[in-house]
């Protein structure tokens, strides 16, 4: 499978947010997530669905620190 950049998926996804966790796994969230302050390794949401995009696609890691990876998608 060819590795893709997250930017290629942004317009194809439902409206929401994408972010990469510290372990380099990308997720789509229906609602804006926050960094989990207990572990400081992942994003969490209080409500709404989320999907592990890295289970579906081979997505390249974010080019900066993971905590800056949060982006809106589906617009």
Secondary structure, 3 states (H helix, E strand, C coil): CCCECHHHHHCCCCCEEEEECCCCCEEEECCCCEECCCCCCCEECCCCCEEEHHHCCCECCCCCCHHHCCEEECC
